[in-house]
Amino acid sequence: MNVVVCLKQVPGTTEVKIDPQTNTLIRQGINNIINPFDTYALEEGVRVRERCGGKVTVVSMGPPQTEEALREAISVGADEVILLSDRAFAGADTLATSYTLARAIDRLEQYDLIICGRQTIDGDTGQVGPELAEMLGIPFVAYVSQIEELANGYMRVQRMVEEGHEVIETSLPAVITVVKEINVPRLPSLRGLAKSKSAVIPIWTAQELGVDENMVGLSGSATRVIKIFFPERVHRGEILQGELENQAESLINKLRNAKII
Ligand SMILES: Cc1cc2nc3c(=O)[nH]c(=O)nc-3n(C[C@H](O)[C@H](O)[C@H](O)COP(=O)(O)OP(=O)(O)OC[C@H]3O[C@@H](n4cnc5c(N)ncnc54)[C@H](O)[C@@H]3O)c2cc1C
Protein backbone atom coordinates (compact mmCIF):
# COMPACT_ATOMS: atom_id res chain seq x y z
CA MET A 1 0.00 0.00 0.00
CA ASN A 2 1.68 3.20 -1.13
CA VAL A 3 0.46 6.19 0.83
CA VAL A 4 1.12 9.84 -0.04
CA VAL A 5 0.71 12.42 2.71
CA CYS A 6 0.40 16.11 1.82
CA LEU A 7 1.88 18.28 4.51
CA LYS A 8 2.16 22.04 4.79
CA GLN A 9 4.41 24.13 7.02
CA VAL A 10 2.50 26.99 8.66
CA PRO A 11 3.33 29.83 11.07
CA GLY A 12 3.20 28.53 14.64
CA THR A 13 1.52 31.71 15.84
CA THR A 14 -1.58 33.76 15.19
CA GLU A 15 0.53 36.94 15.51
CA VAL A 16 1.23 37.00 11.78
CA LYS A 17 1.99 40.19 9.85
CA ILE A 18 0.90 40.93 6.31
CA ASP A 19 3.13 42.72 3.80
CA PRO A 20 0.99 45.75 2.80
CA GLN A 21 2.62 45.90 -0.66
CA THR A 22 2.07 42.29 -1.71
CA ASN A 23 -0.75 41.27 0.66
CA THR A 24 1.20 38.11 1.50
CA LEU A 25 2.38 36.78 4.81
CA ILE A 26 5.70 38.03 6.22
CA ARG A 27 7.37 34.70 7.01
CA GLN A 28 10.76 36.03 8.22
CA GLY A 29 11.41 35.61 11.93
CA ILE A 30 8.35 33.40 12.39
CA ASN A 31 8.51 30.07 14.16
CA ASN A 32 7.05 27.49 11.76
CA ILE A 33 5.32 24.22 12.59
CA ILE A 34 3.74 21.35 10.67
CA ASN A 35 0.08 22.21 10.10
CA PRO A 36 -1.52 20.41 13.11
CA PHE A 37 -4.09 18.49 11.01
CA ASP A 38 -1.26 17.18 8.82
CA THR A 39 0.37 15.48 11.82
CA TYR A 40 -2.79 13.31 12.03
CA ALA A 41 -2.61 12.68 8.26
CA LEU A 42 1.00 11.55 8.59
CA GLU A 43 0.31 9.35 11.62
CA GLU A 44 -2.54 7.65 9.73
CA GLY A 45 -0.26 7.09 6.73
CA VAL A 46 2.35 5.44 8.96
CA ARG A 47 -0.34 3.29 10.62
CA VAL A 48 -1.61 2.13 7.20
CA ARG A 49 1.93 1.13 6.23
CA GLU A 50 2.39 -0.73 9.52
CA ARG A 51 -0.87 -2.58 8.87
CA CYS A 52 -0.61 -3.24 5.13
CA GLY A 53 3.07 -2.81 4.20
CA GLY A 54 4.27 -0.46 1.45
CA LYS A 55 5.65 3.02 2.04
CA VAL A 56 4.71 6.54 3.06
CA THR A 57 5.82 9.43 0.85
CA VAL A 58 5.35 12.96 2.17
CA VAL A 59 4.97 15.77 -0.36
CA SER A 60 5.11 19.44 0.57
CA MET A 61 5.11 22.60 -1.49
CA GLY A 62 6.78 25.55 0.16
CA PRO A 63 9.89 27.69 0.54
CA PRO A 64 13.29 26.07 1.32
CA GLN A 65 12.73 26.17 5.11
CA THR A 66 9.94 23.59 4.62
CA GLU A 67 12.82 21.11 4.75
CA GLU A 68 12.61 21.28 8.59
CA ALA A 69 9.02 20.02 8.47
CA LEU A 70 10.01 17.18 6.16
CA ARG A 71 12.85 16.13 8.48
CA GLU A 72 10.32 16.08 11.30
CA ALA A 73 8.09 13.86 9.12
CA ILE A 74 10.97 11.39 8.68
CA SER A 75 11.54 11.32 12.44
CA VAL A 76 7.98 10.05 12.99
CA GLY A 77 7.98 7.42 10.26
CA ALA A 78 7.85 8.86 6.71
CA ASP A 79 9.88 6.67 4.31
CA GLU A 80 10.39 9.27 1.60
CA VAL A 81 9.86 13.02 1.41
CA ILE A 82 9.74 15.42 -1.53
CA LEU A 83 9.94 19.20 -1.32
CA LEU A 84 8.34 21.12 -4.18
CA SER A 85 10.15 24.43 -4.12
CA ASP A 86 10.69 27.01 -6.81
CA ARG A 87 10.23 30.79 -7.06
CA ALA A 88 7.66 29.99 -9.77
CA PHE A 89 5.45 28.32 -7.12
CA ALA A 90 5.30 31.48 -4.93
CA GLY A 91 1.98 33.24 -4.43
CA ALA A 92 -0.06 30.15 -5.30
CA ASP A 93 -3.73 30.07 -4.36
CA THR A 94 -5.39 26.72 -3.63
CA LEU A 95 -5.94 25.92 -7.32
CA ALA A 96 -2.28 26.43 -8.25
CA THR A 97 -1.19 24.59 -5.08
CA SER A 98 -3.39 21.58 -5.92
CA TYR A 99 -2.19 21.57 -9.54
CA THR A 100 1.47 21.51 -8.42
CA LEU A 101 0.84 18.77 -5.84
CA ALA A 102 -1.14 16.73 -8.41
CA ARG A 103 1.64 16.93 -11.01
CA ALA A 104 4.19 15.81 -8.38
CA ILE A 105 1.98 12.89 -7.28
CA ASP A 106 1.52 11.92 -10.95
CA ARG A 107 5.26 11.43 -11.14
CA LEU A 108 5.29 8.90 -8.29
CA GLU A 109 5.53 5.27 -9.36
CA GLN A 110 2.26 4.14 -7.85
CA TYR A 111 -0.05 5.44 -5.14
CA ASP A 112 -3.07 3.89 -3.47
CA LEU A 113 -4.12 6.47 -0.90
CA ILE A 114 -3.49 10.21 -0.54
CA ILE A 115 -4.05 11.68 2.92
CA CYS A 116 -4.41 15.41 3.63
CA GLY A 117 -5.35 17.32 6.77
CA ARG A 118 -8.93 18.67 6.85
CA GLN A 119 -7.60 22.23 6.55
CA THR A 120 -4.61 24.40 7.41
CA ILE A 121 -4.46 26.90 10.25
CA ASP A 122 -3.22 29.72 7.99
CA GLY A 123 -4.99 29.56 4.60
CA ASP A 124 -7.82 27.69 6.35
CA THR A 125 -9.77 26.92 3.17
CA GLY A 126 -9.96 23.11 3.23
CA GLN A 127 -9.93 23.24 -0.58
CA VAL A 128 -6.65 21.51 -1.44
CA GLY A 129 -7.78 17.91 -0.68
CA PRO A 130 -10.92 17.99 -2.88
CA GLU A 131 -9.17 19.95 -5.64
CA LEU A 132 -6.35 17.43 -5.67
CA ALA A 133 -8.80 14.52 -6.08
CA GLU A 134 -10.54 16.36 -8.92
CA MET A 135 -7.25 17.00 -10.71
CA LEU A 136 -6.14 13.39 -10.33
CA GLY A 137 -9.61 12.16 -11.34
CA ILE A 138 -10.01 9.90 -8.28
CA PRO A 139 -12.62 9.60 -5.46
CA PHE A 140 -12.56 11.88 -2.42
CA VAL A 141 -13.85 11.58 1.15
CA ALA A 142 -13.65 14.51 3.62
CA TYR A 143 -13.50 14.58 7.45
CA VAL A 144 -12.43 10.95 7.82
CA SER A 145 -12.29 9.89 11.48
CA GLN A 146 -11.55 6.18 10.99
CA ILE A 147 -10.24 3.88 8.28
CA GLU A 148 -12.23 0.70 8.91
CA GLU A 149 -10.98 -1.49 6.08
CA LEU A 150 -8.38 -1.13 3.38
CA ALA A 151 -7.40 -3.86 0.91
CA ASN A 152 -7.34 -4.87 -2.75
CA GLY A 153 -8.31 -1.54 -4.23
CA TYR A 154 -11.15 -1.04 -1.73
CA MET A 155 -11.55 1.15 1.36
CA ARG A 156 -14.30 1.65 3.96
CA VAL A 157 -14.07 4.74 6.16
CA GLN A 158 -16.08 6.63 8.73
CA ARG A 159 -16.46 10.35 8.18
CA MET A 160 -17.68 12.88 10.71
CA VAL A 161 -20.89 14.73 9.95
CA GLU A 162 -22.76 17.17 12.18
CA GLU A 163 -25.03 14.60 13.77
CA GLY A 164 -22.79 11.54 13.85
CA HIS A 165 -20.86 9.44 11.37
CA GLU A 166 -21.30 8.27 7.81
CA VAL A 167 -19.74 5.06 6.52
CA ILE A 168 -18.39 5.40 2.99
CA GLU A 169 -17.01 2.72 0.69
CA THR A 170 -14.76 3.68 -2.18
CA SER A 171 -12.34 2.26 -4.68
CA LEU A 172 -8.64 3.08 -4.50
CA PRO A 173 -6.69 5.15 -5.32
CA ALA A 174 -8.54 7.87 -3.45
CA VAL A 175 -7.91 11.09 -1.54
CA ILE A 176 -9.11 11.58 2.04
CA THR A 177 -8.87 14.51 4.44
CA VAL A 178 -8.69 13.60 8.11
CA VAL A 179 -9.91 15.11 11.38
CA LYS A 180 -8.00 15.04 14.66
CA GLU A 181 -10.29 12.35 16.10
CA ILE A 182 -8.65 9.77 13.80
CA ASN A 183 -5.58 9.03 15.95
CA VAL A 184 -3.00 10.32 18.41
CA PRO A 185 0.22 11.25 16.57
CA ARG A 186 3.34 9.53 17.92
CA LEU A 187 6.49 11.24 19.16
CA PRO A 188 9.73 10.89 17.17
CA SER A 189 11.79 7.76 17.86
CA LEU A 190 15.57 7.91 18.45
CA ARG A 191 16.11 5.95 15.22
CA GLY A 192 13.77 8.30 13.39
CA LEU A 193 15.62 11.35 14.71
CA ALA A 194 18.97 9.94 13.56
CA LYS A 195 17.52 9.11 10.13
CA SER A 196 15.98 12.56 9.79
CA LYS A 197 19.29 14.31 10.55
CA SER A 198 21.23 12.54 7.82
CA ALA A 199 18.45 12.44 5.21
CA VAL A 200 18.97 14.25 1.92
CA ILE A 201 15.75 16.07 1.02
CA PRO A 202 15.00 15.92 -2.71
CA ILE A 203 13.77 19.21 -4.15
CA TRP A 204 11.60 19.19 -7.26
CA THR A 205 11.47 22.45 -9.19
CA ALA A 206 8.99 23.57 -11.86
CA GLN A 207 11.38 22.40 -14.55
CA GLU A 208 11.84 18.98 -12.98
CA LEU A 209 8.08 18.62 -12.63
CA GLY A 210 7.66 19.65 -16.25
CA VAL A 211 4.74 21.90 -15.30
CA ASP A 212 3.32 24.71 -17.37
CA GLU A 213 4.58 27.81 -15.51
CA ASN A 214 1.31 29.60 -16.29
CA MET A 215 -0.49 27.02 -14.15
CA VAL A 216 1.64 27.42 -10.99
CA GLY A 217 2.31 30.19 -8.45
CA LEU A 218 0.75 33.60 -8.83
CA SER A 219 0.31 33.27 -12.62
CA GLY A 220 -1.61 30.01 -12.19
CA SER A 221 -3.85 31.43 -9.45
CA ALA A 222 -7.50 32.08 -10.19
CA THR A 223 -7.80 34.42 -7.18
CA ARG A 224 -6.02 37.63 -6.20
CA VAL A 225 -5.80 39.14 -2.72
CA ILE A 226 -6.97 42.73 -3.14
CA LYS A 227 -6.80 43.75 0.49
CA ILE A 228 -6.15 42.16 3.88
CA PHE A 229 -7.15 43.99 7.03
CA PHE A 230 -8.16 43.41 10.64
CA PRO A 231 -11.77 44.51 11.25
CA GLU A 232 -11.95 47.61 13.40
CA ARG A 233 -13.24 46.93 16.90
CA VAL A 234 -15.82 49.40 18.06
CA HIS A 235 -16.55 49.37 21.79
CA ARG A 236 -19.50 51.66 22.62
CA GLY A 237 -20.83 51.60 26.15
CA GLU A 238 -23.29 53.69 28.09
CA ILE A 239 -23.80 53.89 31.83
CA LEU A 240 -27.42 54.49 32.78
CA GLN A 241 -28.02 57.04 35.50
CA GLY A 242 -30.85 57.71 37.96
CA GLU A 243 -33.22 55.55 39.99
CA LEU A 244 -33.07 51.81 39.38
CA GLU A 245 -36.65 51.70 38.06
CA ASN A 246 -35.92 54.53 35.59
CA GLN A 247 -32.75 52.79 34.50
CA ALA A 248 -34.67 49.55 33.86
CA GLU A 249 -37.31 51.42 31.85
CA SER A 250 -34.69 53.28 29.88
CA LEU A 251 -32.87 49.99 29.17
CA ILE A 252 -36.08 48.36 27.92
CA ASN A 253 -36.76 51.33 25.61
CA LYS A 254 -33.25 51.20 24.21
CA LEU A 255 -33.49 47.46 23.57
CA ARG A 256 -36.90 47.97 21.88
CA ASN A 257 -35.56 50.78 19.70
CA ALA A 258 -32.62 48.61 18.68
CA LYS A 259 -35.18 45.85 17.88
CA ILE A 260 -33.40 43.46 20.23
CA ILE A 261 -36.64 42.77 22.12
C1 LIG B 1 -7.78 34.33 -0.62
C2 LIG B 1 -6.41 33.71 -0.45
C3 LIG B 1 -5.31 34.28 -1.07
C4 LIG B 1 -4.03 33.77 -0.91
N1 LIG B 1 -2.97 34.39 -1.49
C5 LIG B 1 -1.74 33.92 -1.31
C6 LIG B 1 -0.62 34.58 -1.84
O1 LIG B 1 -0.75 35.58 -2.48
N2 LIG B 1 0.61 34.04 -1.61
C7 LIG B 1 0.77 32.89 -0.89
O2 LIG B 1 1.89 32.43 -0.72
N3 LIG B 1 -0.28 32.25 -0.37
C8 LIG B 1 -1.51 32.74 -0.55
N4 LIG B 1 -2.58 32.11 0.00
C9 LIG B 1 -2.36 30.88 0.70
C10 LIG B 1 -2.42 29.75 -0.29
O3 LIG B 1 -3.60 29.75 -1.03
C11 LIG B 1 -2.34 28.47 0.51
O4 LIG B 1 -1.06 28.44 1.08
C12 LIG B 1 -2.45 27.20 -0.28
O5 LIG B 1 -3.14 27.33 -1.46
C13 LIG B 1 -3.09 26.10 0.53
O6 LIG B 1 -4.38 26.50 0.93
P1 LIG B 1 -4.81 26.32 2.41
O7 LIG B 1 -3.70 26.77 3.28
O8 LIG B 1 -6.14 26.95 2.59
O9 LIG B 1 -4.91 24.72 2.53
P2 LIG B 1 -6.16 23.79 2.87
O10 LIG B 1 -6.94 23.54 1.65
O11 LIG B 1 -6.89 24.27 4.09
O12 LIG B 1 -5.31 22.50 3.22
C14 LIG B 1 -5.88 21.21 3.31
C15 LIG B 1 -4.75 20.21 3.28
O13 LIG B 1 -4.10 20.24 2.00
C16 LIG B 1 -2.71 19.97 2.16
N5 LIG B 1 -1.93 21.13 1.72
C17 LIG B 1 -2.30 22.43 1.64
N6 LIG B 1 -1.30 23.19 1.19
C18 LIG B 1 -0.26 22.36 0.98
C19 LIG B 1 1.07 22.56 0.50
N7 LIG B 1 1.54 23.75 0.18
N8 LIG B 1 1.89 21.48 0.41
C20 LIG B 1 1.41 20.23 0.74
N9 LIG B 1 0.18 20.00 1.19
C21 LIG B 1 -0.65 21.05 1.31
C22 LIG B 1 -2.50 19.69 3.65
O14 LIG B 1 -2.66 18.30 3.87
C23 LIG B 1 -3.64 20.46 4.30
O15 LIG B 1 -3.99 19.98 5.57
C24 LIG B 1 -3.85 32.61 -0.13
C25 LIG B 1 -4.96 32.02 0.47
C26 LIG B 1 -6.23 32.57 0.33
C27 LIG B 1 -7.42 31.93 1.03
The ligand as a Tripos MOL2 file, in Angstrom:
@<TRIPOS>MOLECULE
LIG
   53    58     1     0     0
SMALL
NO_CHARGES

@<TRIPOS>ATOM
      1 C1         -7.7750   34.3340   -0.6170 C.3       1 LIG1
      2 C2         -6.4090   33.7110   -0.4470 C.ar      1 LIG1
      3 C3         -5.3100   34.2820   -1.0700 C.ar      1 LIG1
      4 C4         -4.0270   33.7680   -0.9130 C.ar      1 LIG1
      5 N1         -2.9730   34.3900   -1.4850 N.ar      1 LIG1
      6 C5         -1.7380   33.9240   -1.3110 C.ar      1 LIG1
      7 C6         -0.6210   34.5780   -1.8400 C.ar      1 LIG1
      8 O1         -0.7540   35.5850   -2.4840 O.2       1 LIG1
      9 N2          0.6120   34.0420   -1.6080 N.ar      1 LIG1
     10 C7          0.7700   32.8900   -0.8940 C.ar      1 LIG1
     11 O2          1.8940   32.4260   -0.7210 O.2       1 LIG1
     12 N3         -0.2810   32.2510   -0.3740 N.ar      1 LIG1
     13 C8         -1.5130   32.7410   -0.5510 C.ar      1 LIG1
     14 N4         -2.5760   32.1140   -0.0020 N.ar      1 LIG1
     15 C9         -2.3580   30.8810    0.6970 C.3       1 LIG1
     16 C10        -2.4210   29.7500   -0.2900 C.3       1 LIG1
     17 O3         -3.5980   29.7450   -1.0280 O.3       1 LIG1
     18 C11        -2.3380   28.4700    0.5090 C.3       1 LIG1
     19 O4         -1.0620   28.4430    1.0830 O.3       1 LIG1
     20 C12        -2.4530   27.1990   -0.2810 C.3       1 LIG1
     21 O5         -3.1430   27.3260   -1.4640 O.3       1 LIG1
     22 C13        -3.0930   26.0980    0.5350 C.3       1 LIG1
     23 O6         -4.3830   26.4960    0.9300 O.3       1 LIG1
     24 P1         -4.8120   26.3230    2.4130 P.3       1 LIG1
     25 O7         -3.7030   26.7700    3.2820 O.co2     1 LIG1
     26 O8         -6.1390   26.9520    2.5880 O.co2     1 LIG1
     27 O9         -4.9050   24.7220    2.5330 O.3       1 LIG1
     28 P2         -6.1610   23.7920    2.8690 P.3       1 LIG1
     29 O10        -6.9440   23.5390    1.6460 O.co2     1 LIG1
     30 O11        -6.8850   24.2700    4.0920 O.co2     1 LIG1
     31 O12        -5.3050   22.5050    3.2250 O.3       1 LIG1
     32 C14        -5.8850   21.2060    3.3120 C.3       1 LIG1
     33 C15        -4.7530   20.2120    3.2840 C.3       1 LIG1
     34 O13        -4.1010   20.2410    2.0040 O.3       1 LIG1
     35 C16        -2.7080   19.9730    2.1620 C.3       1 LIG1
     36 N5         -1.9260   21.1280    1.7210 N.ar      1 LIG1
     37 C17        -2.3010   22.4280    1.6440 C.ar      1 LIG1
     38 N6         -1.2960   23.1890    1.1890 N.ar      1 LIG1
     39 C18        -0.2590   22.3630    0.9770 C.ar      1 LIG1
     40 C19         1.0730   22.5600    0.5050 C.ar      1 LIG1
     41 N7          1.5440   23.7520    0.1790 N.pl3     1 LIG1
     42 N8          1.8870   21.4760    0.4060 N.ar      1 LIG1
     43 C20         1.4140   20.2310    0.7430 C.ar      1 LIG1
     44 N9          0.1750   20.0050    1.1910 N.ar      1 LIG1
     45 C21        -0.6510   21.0500    1.3060 C.ar      1 LIG1
     46 C22        -2.4960   19.6890    3.6490 C.3       1 LIG1
     47 O14        -2.6570   18.3030    3.8660 O.3       1 LIG1
     48 C23        -3.6380   20.4620    4.2990 C.3       1 LIG1
     49 O15        -3.9900   19.9790    5.5740 O.3       1 LIG1
     50 C24        -3.8490   32.6130   -0.1340 C.ar      1 LIG1
     51 C25        -4.9580   32.0230    0.4690 C.ar      1 LIG1
     52 C26        -6.2290   32.5650    0.3330 C.ar      1 LIG1
     53 C27        -7.4180   31.9300    1.0350 C.3       1 LIG1
@<TRIPOS>BOND
     1     1     2 1
     2     2     3 ar
     3     2    52 ar
     4     3     4 ar
     5     4     5 ar
     6     4    50 ar
     7     5     6 ar
     8     6     7 ar
     9     6    13 1
    10     7     8 2
    11     7     9 ar
    12     9    10 ar
    13    10    11 2
    14    10    12 ar
    15    12    13 ar
    16    13    14 ar
    17    14    15 1
    18    14    50 ar
    19    15    16 1
    20    16    17 1
    21    16    18 1
    22    18    19 1
    23    18    20 1
    24    20    21 1
    25    20    22 1
    26    22    23 1
    27    23    24 1
    28    24    25 2
    29    24    26 1
    30    24    27 1
    31    27    28 1
    32    28    29 2
    33    28    30 1
    34    28    31 1
    35    31    32 1
    36    32    33 1
    37    33    34 1
    38    33    48 1
    39    34    35 1
    40    35    36 1
    41    35    46 1
    42    36    37 ar
    43    36    45 ar
    44    37    38 ar
    45    38    39 ar
    46    39    40 ar
    47    39    45 ar
    48    40    41 1
    49    40    42 ar
    50    42    43 ar
    51    43    44 ar
    52    44    45 ar
    53    46    47 1
    54    46    48 1
    55    48    49 1
    56    50    51 ar
    57    51    52 ar
    58    52    53 1
@<TRIPOS>SUBSTRUCTURE
     1 LIG1         1 GROUP 0 **** ****
